[in-house]
Amino acid sequence: LIAEAEKEAQSLCSEYATTDPTMSITIEYTKVDTLPKALPKAETQKYLDLITTLPCGVVRMSSDIEGLVETSNNTGVARVKNGKATVICLSRSSVNDSLNRLEDLFISYARLSGAEFSGRREGYSGWKPNPKSHLLAVCKAVMTEDMGKEPIVEAIHAGLECGEILGKYPHIEAISIGPTVKEPHTDHECLQISTVKPTYDQTVELLKRLAA
């Protein structure tokens, strides 16, 4: 078993050598006096089939923004405990309807494998990019005049407060702006202080123009 696991680990490291050159997989085992309760062979096969079938990675690219991932799924946790097998997925999309269709897909896969879909936990609301946004146009004009060049507008595949706000007030427009942050969500995260005042000044001017 250890030999087969190590063989598979080497195969995975070779497969992802270009994108993850420092990838390493450690195989460990522990001797126990009492064997834990295992799933029957037939149920084990159904469980593995379910994990293999579930989409993992990009599900759909955006039709509005070139190169932007619209919907994705991460089959992140597979666990067997006390004779019960579970799979936990993290799904994300800028379009709420796409998440609903993905949920329907999960229900179908669960039904085919004899499993039960426990439902979707509340997460980030979708935030579909709106390139024709009036708010965006005014913000670009303010930044262009201040910096002497047009800002680069990007959409990202992530959960932001804007999505939550739009989920409650879908009739408004939203954009996300701010000073430069480097290496976010790491222990090396830092703020470029020199970008704070320009961002503040641009925000004040943006509010003035919107209120005019």
N, C-alpha and C positions, 0 to 999 in steps of 0.2 A: 504493500500500500504506500509506504514512504517513497519507495523507488518510483512508482507511477506518479505520485504527487510531485516529486522533484522534476521528473521528466516533463510534466505539464507546465511547471513553473518556468523551466528553461525555454519551453516553446513560446510562452507568453512574453517573456523578456525579449526574445528574438523578434517576435511579431511587432512589438512596440519600441524597438531599439531606436528608431528615428525620432519619434515624438517624446519618448521617455527614456533617454539613454542611461539614467541613473536608477532606473526601476529595479527593485529587488524583492523577492518573495521568500519568506522564511517558513519552513515546514517544521512544526514542533509536535511532539506527542508526549502523553503522560500515561504512565501505567496506573491502573485503578484496580481496587479489590472487587468492586461491584460494577458490572456493566450498566450504563444508563439504558432506559427504555428506548428501543428503536422502533421506527415505523415499519409496518409490513412491507414486503418487497413491492407489491402492486401499488401501494400508496406512495412509496418512495419514487417509483417511476413516474407517477402522475405529478408529483411535486417537482421533479426535475424537468418534466415536460413543460409545466407551467412557467417555471423560471426561464427556460430556454425560449419560450414563445413570447413572453412579455417584451414589448419594445423598450430598448435601453439606448438612450442617446437622442439624436435629432429625430423628431417625428414629422415636422413640417417647417419649411422655410417661409418667410414672409413674402407675400405677393406685392407689398407696397414698398418695402425697403430692401434693396439688393444686398445679399450677404447676411441678412439678419435672421437668426433662428426665431421662429414664431412660437413653436411648441416643442417641448422636449420631455423626456421621462428618464428618471434614474431609478433603476431597480436596485436600491441601496442596501436593504437588509433582508437576509433569508435566515430564518432561525427555526430550529426544532427544539422544543422544550416541553417536558412532561407529556410526550406523545402527541403534541400539537405542532403542526408546521405552519409558519406564517411567512408572508412576504410583504415588505413595506416599500412603497415607491414614493419618490418625490417628483411630482409633475409640475410643470411651469409653462405658462403661455401668456402672451399679450392679448389673447382673445378668449374671453370666458366660454364662448360656445365651443371652442376647440377643446377645452378642458372637459366639457360635458360629453363630447363625443369620445374622448379618451376614456372617460369613466364608463361609458357604454361598452367600450372595447374590453376593459378590465372585467366587467360583469360577464361578458360572453366567454372570455377565457376561463374565468373561475367556474362558470357553469359547465363548460366542456371538461374540465379537469376534476369535477366533483368537489370543488372548493366553495367557499362562501365569501362574497365581497362584503366587507364590513362597513363600507362607506368612505366618503372623502372628508377629511378633517378640514376645517376652515383655514384657508391660506391667503396668499396675496391675490387681490383682484387683478384682472388683466388690464393692461394699459396699451391700447392699440395706437401706434404712431399716427400722427395727423400732420403730414407735411404742409397742408394748406391752412394750418392754424393761424388766426389773426394775431394771437399772443406771441407766437413764434416769430412772425414777420416783424412785429414791432421790436421784439428783443434783438433780433438780428440787426435791425437798423441802428439801434442804440449802441450795440457792441461794435459795429462796423465804424461808426462815427468816432467812437472813443479810442479804438485800437488802430484805426487806419487800414484795416483789412477785415474781410468778412469771416465770421467765426465758422468753424466746422461743426455741423449739426450731426449728431449720431444717435442711433437708437440701440439700446443694449438689451440682452436677454437676461433680465434680473427682476427681482421684486423691489419696488420702491413705494414710498409713501404716496406718490402721485396716483398710483393704481388704487390704493385704498380710498383716497379722497374722491376720485372719479367714480368709484363703486357706489358711493353715497350720493354724489352729485354729478350724474352723467351728462348734464347739460352744459357744464363749464369746460374750459380748456385748461391744460396744464403743461408746463415744461419744467425741466430740472436744470438749474444752473448753480454754480458755486465756485469757490476758489480751488486751486489745484491741490489735490490730495494724492500723495504717492504711496504705493504699496498698501492700499486699504485692506482692512480685515486681517492684518498680520501684526506681529509684535514690532514691526518696523514702520508702521503707519505714521506718516508725518504730514503736516500742513505747510505749504509754501507760503510763508507769512506775507511776502511781497505781493501776492495775488489777492489778499483779503480786501484791502481798500478799493482797488479798481472794481472788484465784484460788487462791493457795497455801493459805490458811486453809480455803477451801471444799473443796479436794482432800483435805487432812488429815482434815477432818470426814467426808467421803465415805468414805474408807478405813476410818475408825473404825467407821462404821455397817455397812459391808459385812463387816467382820471380827467384828462383835458376834454 
